Amino acid sequence: MKTSLGDSTYTQYIGKSVKWFATDSEEAYVNNLKIRRHKLEEYGFIDAEITYTFNQYGFRSEEFVDDADSIVFLGASDTVGVGLALEDTWTYQVASALNLRHYNLSIGGLAGDGAFRLAYHWLEKLKPKVVVLMSPKNVRLEAIDDRTEQRWYWQLSPFLKKSSSNGNNNSYLRKETVDDLDRFYKIWTSSEDNFILNQAKNEMATERLTENINAKFVKCDSNRDWWTSPITGTLLDMARDLEHAGKKSNLAITDLVLSKI
């Protein structure tokens, strides 16, 4: 059966609540207790209880209700809130501050293409008052594969053009070795402009979809508007998995998004 454009990749969690999820696994937590316990203590995650609840469509979101005043969030893992209790996530805090139903359509590792895909499918159906796009890293691409009923995500680093002694500049070196990339991807990744333009197209298209339903559009960027300290340029703190943004960082992005709204 052909997959729906509105599908989440979290199909195994549909309608379920779990204590561990994605990089916030019990195995990772036990390992961090051994080697980075001081960090877990610093961020308040020793013996912390976290519950991830997914709606009937596989999103970490409230159930979708017809004609409800709502806010939709689009983004990747930091917008999902990996490693944090729901009340500590910036999406929940923004929705609560605005007294709007919390519809989080984010997926870990999502590309801008995927954010647009979900907006294309869901915005007309949900008709939210506000749409917040935390634009994913622009090096990510999405492809739909009907043969396997899967969605594939690539995170691509730009190829580096290699100069040769015979003057042939048409060969490329990649930062990581990927055997299955063909000439198209070599050309695509030879210029950062392709990543920038692809991101801009997805952002502008998502904004247009938002305008079509007379909702307010708010755009942030995970590369520029991240949860960073103005002094150090790093995350203010970390989540329980010690990979994603923590509680203080989410408070900072809450303030940023509310100021834009």
N, C-alpha and C positions, 0 to 999 in steps of 0.2 A: 504493500500500500504506500502511495506517495506521502511523504511527510508534509505536515502543514507548515506554512510559513511562520506561524506563531508558536511553533514548538520550542519548549525548553530542552536543554540537553540533560536535565536532571530527572529523567523519566523514572529512575529507580526510587526516587523520593516522593513521587506524587501522592499527596494526601497523608504524608507521614511526618512524624517528629523524630529527630535523631539527636544524639548527644555529641557526635563527632561528624565532621564533614570536610571533604576536600583536604587541603594541606593542614587543617586543624584536626588531625587524626590522633587517636589515643597513643599510637606508637610514637608519633612525633613528640607528643607531650611528655611521655615517659623518658624519651631520649633527652629532651631539653631539661628535664628535672636533673639529669645526671651531669650535663655539660654546661648548661646555661641557667641554672636555678636562680642565680642572682637577678637575671633579667625577668623571669617569671615573678619573682618577689617584687621587683621594682614596679612592674606594671599591674600587680594585683591579681595574678592568675593562679596562685597556689590553691589547689582544691576548688577552683571556680567552677560553677555549674553553668553550662551554656546549652540552650536548646534551639535547634534549627527546625522550624516548622514550614512545610511546603504546601501550597494550595493544590487544588485539583488539576492545575495545569503544570505543576512542577516548578513554580516560582516561590522564592522565599518572600511571600506576599500575603496580604489578606485575600480572602476569596473575592472574586469579582462580582459585584452587585449592580444590577441595572439601575441607571439614573442616580447613582450615588455621586456626591461631590468628592472628587478624588484627585490625587496627584500621582503621576507616573514617573518612575525613575528608570533610566536606561544607562547601562554601564557594565563594567567588568567586576572582578572579585572584590575590590575594595568597596564597590557599590552594593554588592551582595552582603557584605559585612562578614567575611570569613574571619573566624577567630574572635568574634564579639557576640555578646548577648544582643538580642534585637533592640532593646532599649538604649544600647550604647552606640547603635549605628546612626550615621548622619541622616540617612533616608527616613528612618523612624522619627528622629527628632524634628526634622523639617516638617514632615506630615503632621506630627502632633502639634507643633507650634501654629500651623495654619488650620488646624481642626479639619483636615482632609483625610479621606480614606487612603491608606498606604498601599499602593500598587507598585511593587518593585519587580521590574521585568529584566533584571540584570542577571548575567551568567558569567562565571569565572572564565577568563581567557577570551572573552568576547572581542570581536573586531568591530570597527565602525560599521562595516557592512552588515554585521549581525544586529547591531543596534537599530540601523535603518530598517532591516527586515522585520524586526519585532514591532517597530513603530508603524510600519506599513500595514501590518496585520491587525494590530490591537487598538490603535488610537481612535479610529472611527467607531469601533465597538464600545470602548470604555468611555470615550468622550470626557477625559479629565479636565479639570480647571487649569492645571499647570502640568507641563512636561519638562523634566530636568534631564538633560543629557550630559553625563560625565564622559566625554568623548574618550574612548579607549586609545591605547598607544597606537600611533599611526603606522607602525611597522606590521600590524596584524591584518590578515586578509581572511575572508571566509569563502568557502565553496560548498555548494549543496551537491550531494551525491545520492541520486535516487536509487542507484543500484544496491547500495548497502543501507539505505534509509538513514544516513548519517550526515552530520555537518562537520566539515573539516576546517580546522583553524591552523593557519600558519603564522608564526612570528618570524619575520624575515629581517635579517640585517643587510644593509646595503653591500652590494658587491664592490670590491675595490679594483679599479682598472689597473691592469699590469702593463707596464711599458717593457717592450722586448728590444733586444739589441738590433733586430732587423727592421725596427720601426713599426711592427704590427701592434697596434694598440687595441685590438678587438677581442682580446682574451681577458678574463676576469678571475680574480681570486675572491673567495668567500671567507668571511670570518670563521664560519663553521662549515664543516663538510656535509653537504646534502646531496646524495647521489641522484635523487629523482627529479631535480629541477632541470627543466629544459630551457631552450634558448629564450622563450618568452620571459621567464622569470629572471634570467640573467639580464635581459634588457630592462625589465621593470625595476629591478633592484640596483641598476647601475646609477640611478639618480634619485636623490632624496625628494626631488620635486614630485615624483610619482606618488610617494607616500603622503606628502602634504596635500596634493590635489585630491587624492582619494578621500582623505579625511574631510577636506572642505566640502566635497560633493555630498558626502553622507550627512554632514552637519546641516548644510543648506537644505537638503531634501527633507530631513527630519523636521527642520523648522517650518518648511512649507506645509508638511502634513499637520503640524500643530496649528498653523494659521487656518487651515481648512476647517478645523473644528472650533475655531474661535477661542483657543486656549492660549495661555501665556507660555512662551518658550524661554528656557534658561539654559545656557550652555556654559559648561566648565570643561577643562581639559586636563586629563590625567598627567600630561607632560608639563603643563605650565602652572595650573592652579591646584597643585597637589597639596597634601597635608604636610607642609614643610615649615621649618623654623626660618624666620627671616634672617636669623643670624648664621645658622649653620647650613641652611639649605637642605636639611634632612628631616625625616619624619620626627614629629615630637615624641612619639612613643609607638609601641608595637602591640599587635593583637596577640592572642594566646599562642598562635602558631609561630610567633616571632618572625613572620614574613609579611604581614599586612598591617595597615594603619591601625593604631590603637585608639583608646577612649579619648584622650586629649586631642589627637589628630582629627577624630571625627567631630568633636565639638568645634574645632577650628573651621572645618568645611561646612558644618551646619551654619555657622555665622556668615560665611562667605555666600552660601546659596541664599539664605534669607535676605541678605543685603541686596542681592541681585533681583530677587522677587519683589 
